[in-house]
Amino acid sequence: MRGLSDDVPGVAERLRLATREALTALIDTAIERKVDLVVIAGDLYDGDWRDYQTGVFFVRQMHRLAAAAIPVYLIHGNHDAQNQMTRSLSLPDNVHVFSHEAAETKIIDGLDVALHGTSYAERAVTDNLVPGYPAPIAGAFNIGVLHTGLGGRGGHANYAPCSLDELTAKGYDYWALGHVHGAEVLAEHPHVVFSGNLQGRSIRETGAKSAYEVVVEDGRVAELRPIYCDVARWAESGVDVSAADDFNDVIAAMRLAIETGADAVDGRLLAIRLRLTGTTALHDSLAAAPERLLAEARAAASGLSSTPVYVEKVKQATEPELDATTRRERQDALGEMQRLLDEATNDPDIRAMIEKDIRRLAERLPHEIREHADDALLRAAIDGDTATLIDGAGDYLLSRLAADESAP
């Protein structure tokens, strides 16, 4: 999970456990519905384990399926590729992991089902794997299990690139795809399906998360039934504060957005980001008080009795009533600051100095932060976008100055 803060320890801890609880929910449902098999299409783990408890937990869940006589067929993707995992535990006999050396076929006796799949040998697989998948087995329901970017859908890296036409032409009855975190049915007859992940892990993965129960009758897919496994749900809500007269009005608007979000998650834990919008005279005082905004939002969330809520962030996206042109013409400290910032944006020496200093800091950031940063200024620093950095820093300085001048 990403974007968590220990400022709300109880809720943050529940979020950290959400991915495991989501898997438990899937296993519970599989046993309850007496499914014939479970398919996992890669990225079971996100790289190496911090300790063996991750593996122990998964093995325990697989033993539960074994006790119910439910087989599991899985492949490894880019995050849990053969060369990524430095720890491993023995899996029970009901679990088959497809080879990373070449695509292979597994036939389930008594079900007339054939599964075809291959695991990643390394993290970055740039070859099209589909041509190497075996021909369909006549008289069987053929399932292809593949971890692919399918052209870079959803902004994901285009690993194991292939086309939808290649998949539908293969002759299989169902393609179970992994890698893309959003659920999507790309084709029917044959079905080509991304189930997405079981549990959203950051604000980039909003909305319901699920697996699919695939109902097969007479050798054809009769129905796809979503199984909502997520125990926590991420959401982003816009909060229009253009009509707010003071901070209390802003707090009331945030509280309403939180309550509305909580009503929509069916009792799950809600992890929400609030985005303040609108043109308002409060712009400067809001921009100058990010800590207070977050604290007030979390206090409002703590007052809900029915649904646990974690306010991940409050983003300031309002517009000032006083535009840059008007500020520039003022003969006071605010006007002088605006003019200095205008000059800085176009000064090559200042830009070079900022680029040098910021680049040095950005290069020291951990890979995870560099890859997943969604804060606009942090993203600009990582990408070397000096103009955005100057504009963003300037807006903050101007807001602080204006807020200080207007304070009683």
Legacy VTK file of the C-alpha trace (Angstrom):
# vtk DataFile Version 3.0
C-alpha trace
ASCII
DATASET POLYDATA
POINTS 408 float
0.000 0.000 0.000
1.215 3.509 -0.795
0.383 6.961 0.494
-0.160 5.900 4.095
0.590 8.020 7.133
1.013 6.861 10.704
-0.804 10.025 11.814
-3.909 7.818 11.795
-2.338 4.607 13.138
-5.431 2.421 13.499
-6.789 3.053 10.022
-3.356 3.024 8.374
-2.652 -0.408 9.862
-5.965 -1.719 8.530
-5.014 -0.471 5.082
-1.659 -2.194 5.270
-3.436 -5.497 5.909
-6.072 -4.925 3.236
-4.307 -6.856 0.461
-4.099 -9.974 2.615
-7.716 -9.639 3.734
-8.757 -9.285 0.092
-7.026 -12.568 -0.781
-8.687 -14.223 2.201
-12.049 -12.973 0.946
-11.359 -14.503 -2.463
-10.444 -17.869 -0.959
-13.545 -17.772 1.254
-15.731 -17.186 -1.797
-13.997 -19.834 -3.899
-14.583 -22.441 -1.201
-18.151 -21.326 -0.543
-19.079 -21.469 -4.247
-17.159 -24.714 -4.796
-15.332 -23.421 -7.862
-13.498 -25.899 -10.062
-10.194 -24.007 -10.211
-8.515 -20.681 -9.432
-6.345 -18.798 -11.957
-3.839 -16.095 -10.961
-2.359 -14.169 -13.897
0.855 -12.819 -12.400
2.236 -10.235 -9.972
1.168 -12.273 -7.004
4.017 -10.602 -5.092
5.476 -7.146 -5.587
9.126 -8.164 -5.848
11.060 -9.482 -2.886
9.513 -10.157 0.521
10.558 -8.163 3.557
10.171 -11.322 5.591
8.841 -14.830 5.170
5.422 -13.971 6.586
4.262 -12.878 3.128
5.008 -16.307 1.722
3.672 -18.118 4.780
0.386 -16.257 4.463
-0.038 -17.196 0.801
0.888 -20.835 1.402
-1.688 -20.994 4.203
-4.397 -19.754 1.839
-3.384 -22.286 -0.795
-3.650 -25.065 1.788
-7.226 -23.959 2.435
-7.984 -24.471 -1.260
-6.174 -27.808 -1.194
-8.408 -28.971 1.652
-11.402 -28.085 -0.522
-9.884 -29.980 -3.505
-9.588 -26.772 -5.569
-6.528 -26.581 -7.855
-4.677 -23.307 -8.518
-2.866 -22.342 -11.729
-0.634 -19.300 -11.673
2.027 -17.483 -13.622
4.632 -14.967 -12.487
4.679 -11.502 -14.046
7.112 -8.603 -14.030
6.903 -7.919 -10.287
7.363 -11.531 -9.198
9.455 -12.763 -12.131
11.905 -15.613 -11.704
14.832 -13.231 -11.194
12.889 -10.922 -8.850
12.136 -13.300 -5.998
14.997 -14.056 -3.642
12.850 -16.042 -1.218
10.511 -18.935 -1.855
8.478 -21.486 0.047
7.165 -24.860 -1.031
3.606 -24.667 -2.294
1.048 -27.433 -1.730
0.442 -29.960 -4.511
-2.775 -28.288 -5.654
-0.783 -25.274 -6.955
0.816 -25.378 -10.374
3.203 -22.576 -11.360
3.691 -22.376 -15.123
7.287 -22.657 -16.280
9.338 -19.580 -17.135
11.318 -21.494 -19.740
8.510 -21.962 -22.284
4.736 -21.892 -22.502
3.147 -25.153 -21.409
-0.273 -26.802 -21.253
-1.988 -28.353 -18.245
-5.067 -30.510 -18.794
-7.549 -30.957 -15.949
-8.907 -34.471 -16.129
-12.644 -34.735 -15.682
-13.340 -31.089 -16.522
-12.360 -30.985 -20.192
-10.283 -27.889 -19.421
-6.836 -27.075 -20.813
-4.779 -24.180 -19.443
-1.862 -22.672 -21.342
0.618 -20.295 -19.762
4.160 -19.193 -19.088
5.830 -17.222 -16.313
8.286 -14.377 -16.759
11.933 -15.342 -16.549
12.902 -11.733 -15.911
11.209 -8.490 -14.992
11.242 -6.770 -18.388
9.853 -9.149 -21.001
9.811 -7.288 -24.309
9.055 -10.223 -26.618
5.579 -11.176 -27.774
4.842 -14.448 -25.949
1.610 -15.332 -27.747
3.210 -17.109 -30.766
4.913 -19.497 -28.353
1.674 -20.565 -26.664
0.563 -24.093 -27.606
-2.283 -24.811 -30.004
-5.700 -25.286 -28.391
-6.701 -28.777 -27.326
-9.624 -30.080 -29.349
-12.751 -30.796 -27.296
-11.504 -28.857 -24.267
-12.306 -25.427 -22.872
-8.987 -23.683 -23.526
-7.776 -20.981 -21.135
-4.759 -18.811 -21.930
-3.059 -17.250 -18.909
-0.867 -14.311 -19.892
0.795 -11.339 -18.216
0.841 -8.535 -20.781
0.662 -4.794 -21.244
-1.384 -5.339 -24.427
-0.091 -2.148 -25.985
0.430 -0.238 -22.739
-3.176 -0.139 -21.550
-3.918 2.047 -18.552
-0.458 3.578 -18.666
1.203 0.301 -17.677
4.539 -0.734 -19.135
4.041 -2.681 -22.348
5.575 -5.958 -21.230
4.995 -9.054 -23.392
3.441 -6.856 -26.101
0.736 -8.332 -28.275
-2.513 -7.326 -29.941
-6.112 -8.151 -29.174
-6.462 -9.664 -32.649
-3.602 -12.080 -31.906
-5.348 -13.263 -28.756
-8.754 -13.754 -30.319
-7.192 -15.599 -33.284
-5.327 -18.086 -31.087
-8.322 -20.390 -30.823
-8.653 -20.322 -27.031
-12.029 -19.890 -25.339
-10.864 -17.539 -22.599
-7.816 -15.354 -21.991
-7.091 -14.573 -18.320
-4.815 -11.523 -18.455
-2.726 -9.922 -15.753
-0.616 -6.744 -15.371
-3.260 -4.025 -15.851
-4.798 -3.182 -12.462
-8.244 -2.195 -13.743
-10.913 -4.756 -14.620
-11.872 -4.788 -18.297
-13.584 -7.193 -20.660
-11.851 -6.556 -23.987
-13.683 -9.102 -26.118
-16.310 -11.826 -26.010
-16.431 -15.064 -28.026
-13.666 -15.615 -27.137
-13.478 -13.730 -23.879
-10.357 -11.644 -23.298
-10.405 -10.313 -19.748
-8.296 -8.294 -17.337
-9.670 -9.011 -13.876
-7.533 -6.251 -12.330
-6.212 -6.572 -8.810
-8.136 -7.674 -5.723
-7.376 -4.570 -3.675
-6.569 -1.000 -4.654
-3.198 -0.032 -3.219
-3.054 3.729 -3.754
-5.020 6.723 -4.951
-4.126 5.646 -8.490
-6.354 2.588 -8.039
-9.744 4.031 -7.163
-13.098 2.308 -7.253
-14.233 -1.265 -6.723
-11.709 -4.090 -7.107
-12.593 -7.676 -7.807
-11.895 -11.071 -9.284
-14.156 -12.777 -11.821
-16.075 -15.997 -11.383
-16.298 -17.463 -14.878
-19.353 -19.633 -15.427
-18.936 -22.087 -18.319
-21.808 -24.039 -19.844
-21.600 -26.309 -22.883
-18.047 -25.225 -23.588
-18.852 -21.491 -23.684
-18.684 -18.634 -21.191
-22.224 -18.183 -19.928
-21.552 -15.463 -17.367
-18.852 -13.364 -15.717
-19.648 -12.620 -12.093
-17.504 -10.041 -10.278
-16.370 -11.044 -6.798
-15.692 -7.843 -4.878
-12.809 -8.772 -2.614
-11.562 -5.339 -1.610
-11.905 -4.514 2.061
-10.766 -0.915 1.570
-11.649 1.344 -1.335
-9.758 4.364 -2.653
-11.634 7.418 -3.930
-10.940 10.991 -4.989
-13.562 13.659 -4.460
-13.717 17.196 -5.778
-14.869 19.755 -3.194
-16.133 23.028 -4.663
-15.446 25.806 -2.136
-16.225 28.766 -4.387
-19.237 29.629 -2.207
-17.331 29.323 1.088
-17.135 32.491 3.175
-14.681 31.212 5.771
-12.701 28.194 6.931
-15.743 26.693 8.675
-17.576 26.562 5.356
-14.615 24.744 3.808
-14.582 22.214 6.655
-18.316 21.649 6.235
-17.850 21.032 2.483
-15.034 18.535 3.155
-17.168 16.756 5.740
-20.024 16.405 3.261
-17.671 14.953 0.631
-16.337 12.455 3.164
-19.831 11.398 4.214
-20.907 11.000 0.585
-17.836 8.874 -0.150
-18.428 6.729 2.921
-22.015 6.037 1.884
-20.799 4.636 -1.447
-18.400 1.943 -0.202
-20.891 -0.464 1.415
-19.256 -0.482 4.831
-15.690 -0.908 3.588
-12.862 1.243 4.834
-12.697 4.375 2.682
-9.337 5.897 1.747
-10.120 9.269 0.204
-8.300 12.210 -1.307
-10.079 15.556 -1.292
-9.413 18.101 -4.033
-10.475 21.661 -3.248
-11.672 23.544 -6.338
-13.295 26.830 -7.313
-12.386 30.513 -7.481
-12.394 31.939 -3.976
-11.112 34.788 -1.838
-9.940 32.053 0.551
-7.392 30.708 -1.963
-4.370 32.267 -0.264
-5.311 31.257 3.266
-6.097 27.708 2.127
-2.848 27.354 0.181
-0.922 28.624 3.194
-2.443 26.087 5.604
-2.112 22.572 4.109
-1.460 20.947 7.499
-4.578 22.468 9.014
-6.730 21.399 6.069
-5.575 17.798 6.395
-6.011 17.812 10.161
-9.535 19.249 9.880
-10.482 16.691 7.231
-9.189 13.817 9.338
-11.001 15.172 12.377
-14.216 15.264 10.353
-13.607 11.686 9.208
-13.035 10.487 12.757
-16.529 11.663 13.649
-18.166 9.079 11.389
-19.459 6.133 13.375
-20.616 3.786 10.621
-17.666 3.698 8.180
-13.938 3.954 8.915
-12.335 6.675 6.770
-8.710 7.502 6.033
-8.152 10.941 4.487
-5.000 10.393 2.469
-4.485 13.980 1.304
-6.183 17.317 0.771
-5.065 18.824 -2.533
-5.348 22.557 -3.033
-6.603 23.307 -6.546
-8.564 26.525 -6.029
-8.006 29.721 -8.017
-7.442 33.174 -6.460
-9.863 35.991 -7.157
-6.829 38.200 -7.678
-5.080 37.081 -10.877
-1.368 37.327 -11.658
-1.776 40.404 -13.875
-3.489 42.356 -11.114
-0.912 41.263 -8.549
1.925 42.288 -10.844
0.607 45.865 -11.014
0.402 46.315 -7.255
3.009 48.545 -5.622
3.445 46.503 -2.469
5.282 43.384 -1.282
2.828 41.104 -3.078
3.359 42.922 -6.378
7.127 42.935 -5.930
7.106 39.186 -5.246
5.040 38.536 -8.390
7.463 40.552 -10.517
10.487 38.756 -9.039
8.902 35.392 -9.796
8.155 36.459 -13.364
11.804 37.358 -13.820
12.968 34.101 -12.228
10.924 32.028 -14.668
12.799 33.576 -17.598
16.244 33.944 -16.000
18.593 31.273 -17.424
21.003 31.539 -14.480
18.270 30.949 -11.925
16.840 28.094 -13.967
20.271 26.468 -14.244
20.840 26.784 -10.502
17.465 25.241 -9.685
17.943 22.442 -12.207
21.341 21.573 -10.734
20.215 21.589 -7.105
16.874 19.867 -7.662
18.388 17.210 -9.918
20.862 16.325 -7.175
18.040 15.880 -4.662
15.737 14.027 -7.067
18.452 11.507 -7.922
18.706 10.546 -4.252
15.027 9.627 -3.984
14.204 5.908 -3.682
13.043 4.213 -6.866
9.527 3.682 -5.474
9.037 7.409 -4.909
10.463 8.339 -8.298
8.217 5.839 -10.059
4.947 6.531 -8.257
5.114 10.220 -7.273
1.794 11.915 -8.029
2.386 15.259 -6.309
2.677 17.846 -9.091
5.756 19.615 -7.723
7.544 16.403 -6.785
6.791 15.013 -10.236
8.159 18.222 -11.784
11.347 17.918 -9.712
11.854 14.302 -10.773
11.164 15.101 -14.419
13.345 18.241 -14.442
10.376 20.502 -15.223
11.892 23.747 -13.917
9.103 26.041 -15.119
6.449 24.078 -13.205
8.667 24.079 -10.108
9.084 27.849 -10.188
5.378 28.420 -10.810
4.349 26.057 -8.018
6.816 27.453 -5.499
5.823 30.962 -6.521
2.125 30.289 -5.985
2.867 28.974 -2.512
5.065 31.968 -1.594
2.507 34.429 -2.891
-0.272 32.703 -0.981
1.738 32.734 2.234
2.564 36.407 1.788
-1.042 37.349 0.978
-2.348 35.294 3.913
0.123 36.969 6.304
-0.852 40.419 5.059
-4.547 39.745 5.509
-4.164 38.181 8.971
-5.493 40.352 11.832
LINES 1 409
408 0 1 2 3 4 5 6 7 8 9 10 11 12 13 14 15 16 17 18 19 20 21 22 23 24 25 26 27 28 29 30 31 32 33 34 35 36 37 38 39 40 41 42 43 44 45 46 47 48 49 50 51 52 53 54 55 56 57 58 59 60 61 62 63 64 65 66 67 68 69 70 71 72 73 74 75 76 77 78 79 80 81 82 83 84 85 86 87 88 89 90 91 92 93 94 95 96 97 98 99 100 101 102 103 104 105 106 107 108 109 110 111 112 113 114 115 116 117 118 119 120 121 122 123 124 125 126 127 128 129 130 131 132 133 134 135 136 137 138 139 140 141 142 143 144 145 146 147 148 149 150 151 152 153 154 155 156 157 158 159 160 161 162 163 164 165 166 167 168 169 170 171 172 173 174 175 176 177 178 179 180 181 182 183 184 185 186 187 188 189 190 191 192 193 194 195 196 197 198 199 200 201 202 203 204 205 206 207 208 209 210 211 212 213 214 215 216 217 218 219 220 221 222 223 224 225 226 227 228 229 230 231 232 233 234 235 236 237 238 239 240 241 242 243 244 245 246 247 248 249 250 251 252 253 254 255 256 257 258 259 260 261 262 263 264 265 266 267 268 269 270 271 272 273 274 275 276 277 278 279 280 281 282 283 284 285 286 287 288 289 290 291 292 293 294 295 296 297 298 299 300 301 302 303 304 305 306 307 308 309 310 311 312 313 314 315 316 317 318 319 320 321 322 323 324 325 326 327 328 329 330 331 332 333 334 335 336 337 338 339 340 341 342 343 344 345 346 347 348 349 350 351 352 353 354 355 356 357 358 359 360 361 362 363 364 365 366 367 368 369 370 371 372 373 374 375 376 377 378 379 380 381 382 383 384 385 386 387 388 389 390 391 392 393 394 395 396 397 398 399 400 401 402 403 404 405 406 407
